[in-house]
C-alpha cells in the first residue's frame, strides 16, 4: 500500500471515529467506557498520521490531546489532568508555530491585528469567567494563557492559513466549553458545536502543520 493511500485511510478513519462519537450523543449505541475510547481514538489516529509523516512534535501534541479527551470523558475527577494534557499539547503547537515564525518571519499588518484582537478577547473572557471558576481557577487561568499565546503566535507567523484557522477554531471550541463550566450556559447546540469545532481544529492543525519542518 502506498504511503499516500495509507495516509488517506488514517485520515478517513479518524474522521469516521470522530463522527461516530458525535452520533453517540444522538442515539448511536455506545456505552461508557466505550465512549471514552471512541472520543480519544480519532485524534490518536491523527497522531499516528503525523508520526508517519515524521512530524513528531505535531504527533506528540495530538497524542496529548487524545489523552486530554480521555481524561475529560472520564468525568469531573479527571478535569485537572485533562486541562494539563491539553495545556502541554498547546505548548507544543506554540513551539511549532514559533519555529515557523523564526523560519519565515511575521505575517505583517493582518497578523498584528488578529493577534491584538485575540489578546483582548483572552483577557476579557478570563475576567468574565473568573467568578465561576472555583477550584479550577488556577489551572483554567494558566490554560487560558497558554492557548491564547499559541493562537497569537499562530496569527503572527506565516504558517499556512489552514493551520491558523485550526488555532482559532481551538480557541472557539474551548470558549464554548468554558461557558458551560463557568457560566452554566448549555443550550442544545453547544455540545455538538464544541465537538465539531474541536475536531475541525485538530484536522486543520494537522494538515496545515504537517510540512512545517526544517
C-alpha positions in Angstrom: 0.0 0.0 0.0 1.4 3.4 -0.9 2.3 6.0 1.7 -0.3 8.5 0.4 -3.1 5.9 0.3 -2.4 4.7 3.9 -2.4 8.4 4.9 -5.8 8.9 3.4 -7.1 5.8 5.1 -5.9 7.1 8.5 -7.5 10.5 7.9 -10.7 8.8 6.8 -10.8 6.5 9.8 -10.1 9.4 12.1 -13.0 11.4 10.7 -15.3 8.4 10.9 -14.5 7.8 14.6 -14.9 11.5 15.4 -18.3 11.4 13.6 -19.3 8.2 15.5 -18.6 9.9 18.8 -20.8 12.8 17.8 -23.5 10.3 16.9 -23.1 8.6 20.3 -24.8 11.6 21.7 -27.7 11.2 19.3 -28.6 7.6 19.7 -25.6 5.6 18.5 -25.5 2.6 20.9 -22.1 3.1 22.5 -21.9 2.9 26.3 -19.4 4.1 28.9 -16.5 3.3 29.0 -16.6 2.7 25.2 -17.4 6.4 24.7 -14.0 7.2 26.4 -12.1 5.2 23.9 -14.2 6.4 21.0 -13.6 10.0 21.9 -9.9 9.7 22.0 -9.4 7.3 19.1 -10.0 9.7 16.2 -7.4 12.2 17.4 -5.0 9.3 18.2 -5.1 8.3 14.6 -4.2 11.8 13.6 -1.2 11.4 15.8 -0.2 8.2 14.0 -0.7 10.0 10.7 1.6 12.9 11.8 4.2 10.4 13.1 4.2 8.5 9.8 5.0 11.9 8.1 7.9 12.4 10.5 6.1 15.4 12.2 7.0 14.2 15.7 6.2 17.3 17.6 2.8 17.5 16.0 2.3 13.8 16.7 3.1 14.4 20.4 0.7 17.4 20.6 -2.1 15.2 19.1 -1.3 12.3 21.4 -1.5 14.6 24.4 -4.8 15.9 23.0 -6.1 12.4 22.8 -5.1 11.8 26.5 -6.9 15.0 27.4 -10.0 13.8 25.6 -10.0 10.6 27.5 -9.4 12.4 30.9 -12.3 14.7 30.3 -14.6 11.9 29.2 -13.8 10.0 32.4 -15.6 12.7 34.4 -15.0 15.8 36.6 -12.5 14.0 38.8 -10.1 13.9 35.9 -10.7 17.5 34.8 -7.4 18.9 36.0 -5.5 16.1 34.3 -7.4 16.8 31.1 -6.6 20.5 31.3 -2.9 19.7 31.9 -2.8 17.4 28.9 -4.3 20.0 26.6 -2.1 22.7 28.1 1.0 20.6 27.2 -0.4 20.0 23.7 -0.8 23.7 23.1 2.7 24.4 24.3 3.9 22.0 21.5 1.6 23.7 19.0 3.0 27.0 20.1 6.6 25.7 19.7 5.8 24.6 16.1 4.2 28.0 15.2 7.2 29.8 16.8 9.5 27.7 14.7 7.6 28.7 11.6 7.8 32.4 12.7 11.5 32.1 13.1 12.0 30.5 9.7 9.5 32.6 7.7 9.1 35.8 9.7 6.0 37.6 10.7 2.8 37.9 8.7 2.5 41.7 9.0 -0.4 44.0 9.5 -3.2 41.4 9.4 -1.2 39.2 11.8 -0.8 42.0 14.2 -4.5 42.9 14.1 -5.6 39.3 14.6 -3.1 38.9 17.5 -4.3 42.1 19.1 -7.9 41.1 18.9 -7.1 37.7 20.4 -5.2 39.2 23.3 -8.1 41.5 24.1 -10.6 38.6 23.8 -8.4 36.4 26.1 -8.2 38.9 28.8 -11.9 39.9 28.6 -13.2 36.3 28.7 -10.8 35.4 31.6 -12.1 38.3 33.7 -15.7 37.5 32.8 -15.4 33.8 33.7 -13.2 34.2 36.9 -16.1 34.4 39.4 -17.4 30.9 38.4 -14.1 29.1 38.2 -14.0 27.9 41.8 -11.3 25.4 42.5 -10.4 25.3 38.8 -9.3 29.0 38.8 -5.6 28.3 38.8 -5.4 25.6 36.1 -8.1 27.3 34.0 -6.3 30.6 34.1 -3.0 29.0 33.2 -4.6 27.1 30.4 -6.3 30.2 29.1 -2.9 31.9 28.9 -1.3 29.0 27.1 -3.9 28.6 24.4 -4.1 32.3 23.8 -0.3 32.6 23.4 -0.4 29.6 21.0 -3.1 31.2 18.9 -1.4 34.6 18.9 1.9 33.1 17.7 -0.1 31.3 15.0 -1.6 34.6 13.8 1.8 36.4 13.9 3.6 33.6 12.0 3.5 33.0 8.3 2.1 29.5 8.9 -0.4 28.2 6.3 -3.8 29.7 6.8 -5.3 26.2 7.4 -3.1 25.9 10.5 -4.0 29.4 11.7 -7.7 28.6 11.3 -7.2 25.5 13.3 -5.7 27.5 16.2 -8.7 29.9 16.1 -11.2 27.1 16.0 -9.5 25.6 19.1 -10.0 28.9 20.9 -13.7 28.9 19.8 -14.2 25.3 20.9 -12.6 25.9 24.3 -14.5 29.1 24.9 -17.8 27.2 24.4 -16.6 24.6 26.9 -15.8 27.4 29.4 -19.3 28.9 29.0 -20.8 25.6 30.3 -18.2 25.0 33.0 -18.1 28.5 34.5 -21.3 30.2 33.4 -23.7 27.2 33.3 -24.6 28.1 29.7 -25.6 24.9 27.9 -28.1 25.2 25.0 -28.8 22.2 22.9 -26.4 23.3 20.2 -23.4 23.8 22.4 -22.2 20.2 22.8 -22.2 19.4 19.0 -20.7 22.8 18.2 -17.8 22.1 20.7 -17.0 18.7 19.2 -17.3 19.8 15.6 -15.2 22.9 16.1 -12.6 20.8 18.1 -12.3 18.1 15.5 -12.1 20.6 12.7 -9.4 22.4 14.7 -7.3 19.3 15.0 -7.7 18.4 11.4 -6.7 21.9 10.3 -3.7 22.0 12.6 -2.6 18.5 11.4 -3.0 19.2 7.7 -1.7 22.8 8.0 1.4 22.0 10.0 2.3 18.6 8.6 5.0 20.1 6.4 6.2 22.8 8.8 9.6 21.1 9.5 13.1 22.3 8.8 
